[in-house]
Amino acid sequence: MAAPETPLRTRTARAEDGDALGALDRATWSPLHAVVPAPQPPYAPFFDDRHRPEDHLVAEYADGTGKTNVIVGYVRLGRPTPLACNAHVRQIQGLAVAAEARGRGVARALLRAAMAETVRRGGRRITLRVLGHNAPARALYASEGFAVEGVLPGEFFLDGRYVDDVFMGRLLTE
């Protein structure tokens, strides 16, 4: 892992990032944010027809040599529906940060990059869904201007209890 003073960079994912992103996704799986079971081998490829490299932004630190960058997080942006009348909306459909990079602003940088990318692609609004018991994520989203727009009470039964599905969103342009 790079030193904390190494600048963080965000960029669009590339096809060759798939293995690193798959490993990161598996390492960060948690019932705090996942509604699917923990991944088991054989692992599916990270990128597929529905989740292409260009739908992901990655966060990376230089490894200290200046030659290699270490991916420490990603955010997946998608369209909530295929409808033309909804094309101005993007949805965050996944966000993960490596354990060793948490507390360094990586998730916030990815969130801000996702909002900027949404605007760059002509979007006006961004949404996401977060589990009700994921207080750290909900606080981050709220601090970046996301508001709770709906709650599906007890939508998921996870780890022996019912958990709310919280819908959050924000307008990006006036």
N, C-alpha and C positions, 0 to 999 in steps of 0.2 A: 504494500500500500504506500502511496505517495505521502510525503510530509504534509501536514495540515496547511502550510503556507503555499503549497502548489496550487496554482489557479485551477478552478473548475471550469470545464468547457462543456457546452451542450451542442449537439449536432444531430442531424438526421441519421438514423441507423443505416447500415450497409448490409448487404447479404452476408458478408463474411463475419458479421457480428452475431449471427444466429446461435452458434455454440455457446459463446460467452453469455448471451442473454438468456438462453435456456438454462444454463447452470445457475445464473443469478436468480431466475424465476423459481427454480427448485429450492435454492438455499433460503429464499425469503418467504416460502410458503408458511402461512400461519392461519389458525382458525380465527384470528383477530380480523382478518380481511378476506379470507377465501371462503367461497360457498361450495367449492368442489373438493373432493378428497385430495389428500397429498399425492403428488405425482409419483408414479411407480415405473420402474423399467419394464419394457423398453419405452424410452421417452419419445414423444412426438416431436417433430421439428418445431422450433420456436416460430418460424415464419411459415405461413401457408397462404392459400388463395384469399382468405379473409383477413389475414394479419400480415401485411407486406412490410418490408423494411421501411418504406417511405411513410408508413403509419406510426412509426416509433421515433421518439427522440431519446438519445442516450446522454448520460452525464459521464464524464471521464476526467481523471487526473493523469498528468504525466507521471511516469514511473520513476522519475528522477534522473534518467539517463538522457532524456530529450528525444529518445528514439521510439518509445512505446508509450501508449496510453492505456490506462486501466479503466474499464467500464465499471462504474459504481452505482449506476441506476438507469432506469428507463421509465418513460411514460408512453402509453399507447393511446393514440387519438383515432376515433372512428366517427362515423355518422350514426346517429341514433336510429334513423330510418332511411330507406332508399328513396323516399318521396322527394320530388323536386321542390315542393313547398317547404321542405324542412332542410334544404341544402345549406342554409346559413348557420346551422347549429353543428357543433362538434361535441363529442362526448369523450371524456377520459374513461377509457375502458381497461385501465391497469396502470399502476404506478408502483415501482419497487426500488428500494435502496439497500445496498449491501450493508450488513450489520456494522462492519468496521468504518463505514462512511456516515452513519447516522449521527445527527447532532451537528453537522457541518453545513447545513443549508442546502443539501443536495435535493431533497424533495421540493423545497421552495423554488429552487432554480429550475427544476423540471416543470413545475406547475406554471411558473412565469413564462418559460419557453413554450409550453403548450398553448398558453393564451396568445402569445405573440404569433405563433404559427397559425393559430386559428384565424387571426386577423389577416395575416399574410395570404391565407387561402380564401379570403373573402368572407369569412365567418363573422357573425355579429354576437353570437351567444355560445357559451360553453356550459356543459352540464356534467354531472357525475352521479354515481350511486355509491354510497358508503354504508357499511354496517353500523347500526346504532351503537354497538358497544365499542367501536373504534374511536375513542375519545381523542387520541393524538391526531389522527387524520382529520377528524371533524374540526378540531381547533385550527389546524393548519389551513384548511379550506376556508373557514370563516375569516381568518386573518387576512386572506387574499381576496376578500369580497364576495365569496360564495354565500348564498343564503339558502336555508332549508325551504324547499318549495313543496315538499310532500313527504309523507311517511307512510309506509306500508307496515302496520304493526304486526309483529310476529311472523313476518314473511318467510323466514328461514328457521329451520330447526337444526342448530349447530352445537355440537359438543354438549348435548343433553339439555339445551334450553332454546326457547324461542327468541329470535333476534329480529329487530326492526330493520327494514331496508329504507334508508334515508336518501331522498332525491335532493340534490343541491344544484344550483346554477347561478350564473351571473351574466349580465349583459356586458359586452366588451366595447361597444361603440354607442354613442348617443345619437 
